[in-house]
Amino acid sequence: MPTIRCQNRIFSNIAAVVFDKDGTLADSHAYLRTLGMRRSRLIDAKIPGVGEPLLMAFGVRENGLNPAGMMAVGSRRDNEIAAAAYVAETGRDWMEALSIAQEAFAEADRNLQPKAPQTPIFPGSLELLRSLRSAKLKLAILSADTTANVQEFVQHYALDVDAAIGTDDNLGKPNPQFLERAGAAIDVPCAQMLVVGDSIADIELARSAGAAGAIGVTWGWTSIQQLAGADVVIDQFDQIEVIA
């Protein structure tokens, strides 16, 4: 099986590389900030006063987005539950609060479709994927986004990957079973996978599932991420090299 070098680290006997999507392959910063603002405004229109607290909870900042915040790292379900909790705090029953949040999220999605063209692939992504594929490595995308959005992204940019998996239930990062789900899809054990991502959730996912390594990337956001625990942190795609 191939050996991969990343700066001064060598990863041997690698069968697959699993990538995060938003902030790793997809330049999603502007889109996610806009989406968070749209969601909060729609909810505030029904429940005045919750808009600003929601922006803080989502990690939406005046001039950017918190790379470790809920919009950047959390699943859609995580964000819905958080939004519903703010609505419930105003005295609404839980099911009513959840319905208000879900309706606002659905409307925000409709207003910002299609998503893929608004989250351009980072320069260098295609070249790296082709290089890894030429080395007979299996490739997967594992994202906190929905599977439908992940697959739309793959199709829009014609990416040659073996699996495109999102979070459609309560299973997501950093639960090790989420990486095991990718492993089952591509028939590769976690111990033979490298995980490449831009958040601490990706690093913890790799660690908890016993992956061969965790590579942190820094190009996806306008502020520095916390990537403690990564085997190596890189700022360019070409720092991932197949050497054997």
C-alpha positions in Angstrom: 0.0 0.0 0.0 1.2 3.6 -0.6 3.3 5.7 1.7 2.4 9.3 2.1 4.7 12.1 3.2 3.3 15.3 4.7 6.1 17.7 5.7 8.3 15.7 8.1 5.7 13.0 8.8 5.6 9.6 7.0 2.4 7.6 6.9 2.9 4.0 5.7 0.5 1.4 4.5 -2.3 3.8 3.6 -5.3 2.5 1.7 -7.6 5.6 1.7 -7.7 9.3 2.4 -10.8 10.8 3.9 -11.5 14.5 3.4 -13.7 16.9 5.2 -15.7 19.1 2.8 -16.3 22.7 4.0 -13.1 24.5 4.8 -11.0 21.7 3.4 -12.1 21.0 -0.2 -14.8 23.7 -0.4 -14.3 27.4 0.2 -17.5 27.7 2.3 -16.7 30.6 4.6 -18.8 33.3 2.9 -21.7 30.9 2.1 -21.9 29.6 5.7 -21.8 33.1 7.1 -24.6 34.2 4.8 -26.6 31.1 5.6 -26.3 31.7 9.4 -27.4 35.3 9.0 -30.4 34.3 6.9 -31.5 31.6 9.4 -31.2 34.0 12.3 -33.2 36.8 10.5 -36.0 34.4 9.5 -36.3 33.2 13.1 -36.1 36.7 14.5 -38.9 37.7 12.2 -41.2 35.3 14.0 -39.6 35.6 17.5 -38.2 39.1 17.8 -35.2 39.4 19.9 -33.5 36.1 19.3 -31.6 37.1 16.1 -28.5 38.5 17.7 -28.1 35.7 20.3 -28.5 33.2 17.5 -25.8 34.8 15.5 -23.4 34.4 18.4 -24.5 30.8 18.9 -23.9 30.1 15.2 -20.4 31.6 15.4 -21.3 34.4 12.9 -19.1 37.4 13.6 -19.2 40.9 12.2 -16.4 40.3 9.7 -16.3 36.5 9.5 -17.2 33.2 10.9 -15.8 31.3 13.9 -13.9 28.3 12.3 -14.7 26.3 15.5 -18.2 27.5 15.8 -21.5 25.8 15.2 -22.0 26.8 11.5 -18.5 25.7 10.6 -18.3 22.5 12.6 -21.8 21.4 13.6 -24.3 19.4 11.6 -27.6 20.9 10.4 -29.3 19.0 13.2 -26.9 20.5 15.8 -27.8 24.0 14.5 -31.5 23.3 14.4 -31.5 22.1 18.0 -29.5 25.1 19.1 -31.9 27.5 17.3 -34.9 25.8 18.7 -33.5 26.1 22.2 -33.3 29.9 21.9 -36.9 30.0 20.7 -38.0 27.7 23.6 -36.3 30.1 26.0 -39.0 32.6 25.1 -41.7 30.3 26.5 -42.7 28.4 23.4 -43.4 24.7 23.7 -40.5 22.5 22.5 -42.3 21.1 19.4 -43.4 24.6 18.4 -39.9 25.9 18.9 -38.4 23.1 16.8 -41.0 23.6 14.1 -40.1 27.3 13.9 -36.4 26.5 13.6 -36.9 23.9 11.0 -39.2 26.0 8.8 -36.7 28.9 9.0 -33.8 26.6 8.0 -35.8 25.2 5.1 -36.6 28.6 3.8 -33.0 29.8 4.1 -31.9 26.7 2.1 -34.4 27.5 -0.6 -33.2 31.1 -0.8 -29.6 30.0 -1.2 -29.9 27.1 -3.7 -28.0 25.7 -5.4 -25.2 25.5 -2.8 -22.3 23.9 -4.7 -21.6 26.9 -7.1 -21.4 29.1 -4.0 -18.8 26.9 -2.3 -16.0 26.8 -4.9 -13.4 24.1 -4.7 -10.0 25.3 -3.4 -7.2 25.6 -6.0 -5.0 22.5 -5.8 -7.9 20.2 -4.7 -8.3 18.5 -8.0 -4.6 18.0 -8.5 -4.2 16.4 -5.1 -7.2 14.1 -5.7 -5.9 13.0 -9.1 -2.4 12.3 -7.6 -3.9 10.2 -4.8 -6.1 8.3 -7.2 -3.2 7.6 -9.5 -1.5 5.9 -6.6 -4.5 3.6 -6.3 -5.8 5.1 -3.1 -9.4 5.1 -2.3 -11.0 8.5 -1.6 -13.9 9.6 0.5 -15.6 12.8 1.6 -17.0 12.8 5.1 -18.9 16.0 6.1 -21.1 17.5 8.7 -23.2 18.8 5.8 -26.1 16.7 4.5 -25.4 13.8 2.2 -27.4 15.5 -0.5 -25.2 18.6 -0.4 -22.0 16.5 -0.3 -23.1 14.6 -3.4 -24.2 17.8 -5.1 -20.7 19.2 -4.5 -19.0 16.0 -5.9 -21.2 16.1 -9.0 -20.9 19.8 -9.6 -17.0 19.7 -9.6 -16.8 16.2 -11.1 -14.7 14.8 -8.3 -13.5 11.2 -8.6 -14.2 9.8 -5.1 -15.4 6.5 -3.9 -17.9 7.8 -1.2 -19.6 11.1 -0.5 -21.1 10.9 3.0 -22.9 13.6 5.1 -24.7 13.8 8.4 -28.3 12.9 8.0 -29.0 11.4 11.4 -27.5 11.9 14.9 -24.2 10.3 13.9 -21.5 12.7 13.1 -18.1 14.0 14.0 -16.2 13.2 16.2 -18.0 9.9 16.9 -15.7 7.2 15.7 -18.6 5.3 14.2 -18.9 8.1 11.6 -15.4 7.3 10.2 -16.3 3.6 10.4 -19.3 4.3 8.2 -17.0 5.7 5.6 -14.7 2.7 6.0 -17.7 0.3 5.4 -18.6 2.3 2.3 -15.1 2.0 0.7 -14.1 -1.3 2.4 -11.1 0.1 4.2 -10.4 -0.2 8.0 -9.9 3.0 9.9 -6.3 2.0 10.7 -5.4 2.3 7.0 -7.0 5.8 6.5 -5.6 9.3 6.7 -8.1 12.0 7.7 -7.7 15.5 6.3 -9.7 18.3 7.8 -9.8 21.8 9.0 -11.4 21.5 12.5 -10.7 19.9 15.9 -13.7 17.7 15.2 -11.9 16.1 12.3 -8.8 15.5 14.4 -10.8 14.0 17.2 -12.6 11.8 14.7 -9.4 10.4 13.4 -8.0 9.9 16.9 -11.1 8.2 18.4 -11.5 5.9 15.4 -7.8 4.8 15.4 -7.0 6.3 12.0 -3.5 6.1 10.6 -3.1 9.8 10.9 -4.8 13.2 11.1 -3.8 16.1 8.9 -5.0 19.5 9.8 -5.4 22.2 7.1 -5.4 26.0 7.6 -6.5 27.5 4.3 -10.3 27.5 4.8 -10.9 30.3 7.1 -9.9 33.9 7.8 -8.8 33.2 11.4 -6.6 30.6 12.9 -8.2 27.3 13.9 -7.3 25.2 16.9 -5.9 21.9 15.5 -4.3 20.5 18.6 -3.7 16.8 18.2 -3.1 16.7 14.5 -0.1 14.7 13.4 0.8 17.6 11.1 -0.7 20.9 10.0 -0.3 22.2 6.5 -1.2 25.3 4.5 -0.9 23.9 0.9 -2.4 20.8 -0.8 0.9 19.9 -2.4 2.4 19.2 1.0 0.6 15.9 0.9 2.8 13.6 -1.3 2.7 10.0 -2.3 6.3 8.8 -2.2 6.0 5.1 -2.6 
